[in-house]
Amino acid sequence: MAELTIYTDGACSGNPGPGGWGALLIATESGKVVKERTLSGGAVDTTNNRMELMAAIEALNALSCASTVTLITDSAYVKGGITGWMFGWKKNGWKTSARKPVKNVDLWKLLDEAQAPHSINWEWIKGHAGHAGNERADELANEGMAPFKGKRRK
Protein backbone atom coordinates (compact mmCIF):
# COMPACT_ATOMS: atom_id res chain seq x y z
CA MET A 1 0.00 0.00 0.00
CA ALA A 2 1.26 3.47 -0.90
CA GLU A 3 2.21 6.00 1.75
CA LEU A 4 0.85 9.47 1.14
CA THR A 5 2.72 12.63 2.14
CA ILE A 6 1.39 16.13 1.52
CA TYR A 7 3.44 19.31 1.79
CA THR A 8 1.43 22.56 1.97
CA ASP A 9 2.33 26.23 1.97
CA GLY A 10 0.74 29.65 1.65
CA ALA A 11 2.19 32.94 0.47
CA CYS A 12 1.03 36.53 0.52
CA SER A 13 2.44 39.73 -0.98
CA GLY A 14 1.47 42.15 1.73
CA ASN A 15 -0.70 40.85 4.52
CA PRO A 16 -3.42 41.35 3.42
CA GLY A 17 -2.71 41.40 -0.28
CA PRO A 18 -2.55 39.04 -3.23
CA GLY A 19 -1.87 35.52 -2.07
CA GLY A 20 -1.35 31.96 -3.19
CA TRP A 21 -1.37 28.44 -1.86
CA GLY A 22 0.42 25.31 -3.00
CA ALA A 23 0.38 21.61 -2.23
CA LEU A 24 2.64 18.77 -3.23
CA LEU A 25 1.08 15.30 -2.89
CA ILE A 26 3.51 12.37 -3.03
CA ALA A 27 2.61 8.67 -2.98
CA THR A 28 5.48 6.30 -2.22
CA GLU A 29 5.84 2.54 -2.07
CA SER A 30 8.91 0.97 -0.50
CA GLY A 31 10.50 4.40 -0.37
CA LYS A 32 10.06 5.06 -4.10
CA VAL A 33 7.81 7.77 -5.52
CA VAL A 34 5.00 6.16 -7.51
CA LYS A 35 2.86 9.24 -8.08
CA GLU A 36 3.23 12.96 -7.58
CA ARG A 37 0.61 15.67 -7.97
CA THR A 38 0.83 19.43 -7.55
CA LEU A 39 -1.96 21.89 -6.79
CA SER A 40 -1.99 25.67 -6.54
CA GLY A 41 -4.32 28.62 -6.50
CA GLY A 42 -4.69 32.08 -5.11
CA ALA A 43 -6.77 35.13 -4.37
CA VAL A 44 -6.63 38.87 -5.02
CA ASP A 45 -7.05 40.07 -1.44
CA THR A 46 -6.20 37.61 1.33
CA THR A 47 -3.82 36.85 4.18
CA ASN A 48 -0.97 34.43 4.65
CA ASN A 49 -2.94 32.44 7.24
CA ARG A 50 -5.91 32.06 4.88
CA MET A 51 -3.60 30.76 2.15
CA GLU A 52 -1.96 28.30 4.55
CA LEU A 53 -5.43 26.99 5.42
CA MET A 54 -6.50 26.83 1.77
CA ALA A 55 -3.45 24.74 0.87
CA ALA A 56 -4.40 22.07 3.41
CA ILE A 57 -8.12 22.20 2.50
CA GLU A 58 -7.52 21.87 -1.23
CA ALA A 59 -4.95 19.10 -0.81
CA LEU A 60 -7.25 17.00 1.39
CA ASN A 61 -10.26 17.66 -0.85
CA ALA A 62 -8.22 16.42 -3.84
CA LEU A 63 -7.98 12.92 -2.34
CA SER A 64 -10.43 10.56 -4.02
CA CYS A 65 -10.91 8.27 -1.03
CA ALA A 66 -10.33 8.10 2.71
CA SER A 67 -6.58 7.95 3.20
CA THR A 68 -3.84 7.76 5.77
CA VAL A 69 -1.77 10.89 5.28
CA THR A 70 1.23 12.69 6.68
CA LEU A 71 0.53 16.38 6.12
CA ILE A 72 3.56 18.60 6.53
CA THR A 73 3.15 22.35 6.95
CA ASP A 74 5.45 25.19 7.90
CA SER A 75 2.51 26.99 9.49
CA ALA A 76 2.40 26.79 13.28
CA TYR A 77 -1.05 28.41 12.95
CA VAL A 78 -2.45 25.51 10.90
CA LYS A 79 -0.73 22.80 12.94
CA GLY A 80 -1.69 24.35 16.29
CA GLY A 81 -5.25 25.04 15.22
CA ILE A 82 -6.04 21.64 13.77
CA THR A 83 -4.32 19.55 16.45
CA GLY A 84 -5.22 21.59 19.51
CA TRP A 85 -7.16 24.82 19.46
CA MET A 86 -10.00 23.60 17.25
CA PHE A 87 -11.35 21.25 19.91
CA GLY A 88 -11.94 24.17 22.28
CA TRP A 89 -13.24 26.44 19.54
CA LYS A 90 -15.89 23.93 18.55
CA LYS A 91 -16.85 23.30 22.17
CA ASN A 92 -17.18 27.08 22.68
CA GLY A 93 -19.32 27.60 19.56
CA TRP A 94 -16.33 28.70 17.43
CA LYS A 95 -15.17 31.23 19.99
CA THR A 96 -11.69 31.53 21.45
CA SER A 97 -10.98 30.98 25.14
CA ALA A 98 -11.36 34.77 25.46
CA ARG A 99 -14.89 34.40 23.98
CA LYS A 100 -13.90 36.25 20.80
CA PRO A 101 -14.91 34.93 17.36
CA VAL A 102 -12.30 32.61 15.81
CA LYS A 103 -10.50 34.32 12.94
CA ASN A 104 -10.90 32.58 9.58
CA VAL A 105 -13.72 30.45 11.00
CA ASP A 106 -15.08 29.80 7.48
CA LEU A 107 -11.83 28.10 6.50
CA TRP A 108 -11.37 26.29 9.81
CA LYS A 109 -14.80 24.72 9.30
CA LEU A 110 -13.86 23.70 5.75
CA LEU A 111 -10.60 22.20 7.00
CA ASP A 112 -12.46 20.31 9.70
CA GLU A 113 -14.76 18.82 7.03
CA ALA A 114 -11.85 18.08 4.66
CA GLN A 115 -9.89 16.18 7.30
CA ALA A 116 -12.84 14.16 8.62
CA PRO A 117 -12.62 11.10 6.32
CA HIS A 118 -8.85 10.78 6.67
CA SER A 119 -6.35 9.62 9.26
CA ILE A 120 -3.82 12.45 9.35
CA ASN A 121 -0.49 12.83 11.06
CA TRP A 122 0.03 16.62 11.14
CA GLU A 123 3.68 17.68 11.18
CA TRP A 124 5.30 21.10 11.38
CA ILE A 125 8.66 21.90 9.83
CA LYS A 126 10.60 25.14 9.68
CA GLY A 127 9.95 26.97 6.42
CA HIS A 128 12.72 28.04 4.05
CA ALA A 129 15.10 25.60 5.69
CA GLY A 130 15.96 23.44 2.68
CA HIS A 131 13.27 20.74 3.01
CA ALA A 132 12.68 19.76 -0.64
CA GLY A 133 8.92 19.12 -0.28
CA ASN A 134 8.36 22.36 1.60
CA GLU A 135 10.43 24.34 -0.89
CA ARG A 136 8.35 22.90 -3.76
CA ALA A 137 5.09 23.76 -1.95
CA ASP A 138 6.43 27.31 -1.49
CA GLU A 139 7.15 27.54 -5.24
CA LEU A 140 3.61 26.34 -5.97
CA ALA A 141 2.15 28.93 -3.58
CA ASN A 142 4.08 31.67 -5.35
CA GLU A 143 2.89 30.32 -8.73
CA GLY A 144 -0.68 30.42 -7.39
CA MET A 145 -0.21 34.03 -6.30
CA ALA A 146 1.37 35.22 -9.57
CA PRO A 147 -1.87 35.92 -11.51
CA PHE A 148 -3.15 38.11 -8.66
CA LYS A 149 -0.09 40.28 -8.06
CA GLY A 150 -0.68 43.88 -9.01
CA LYS A 151 -4.45 43.46 -8.96
CA ARG A 152 -6.71 45.08 -6.42
CA ARG A 153 -10.16 44.05 -5.31
CA LYS A 154 -12.76 46.60 -6.40
Disulfide bonds with the S-S distance in Angstrom:
none
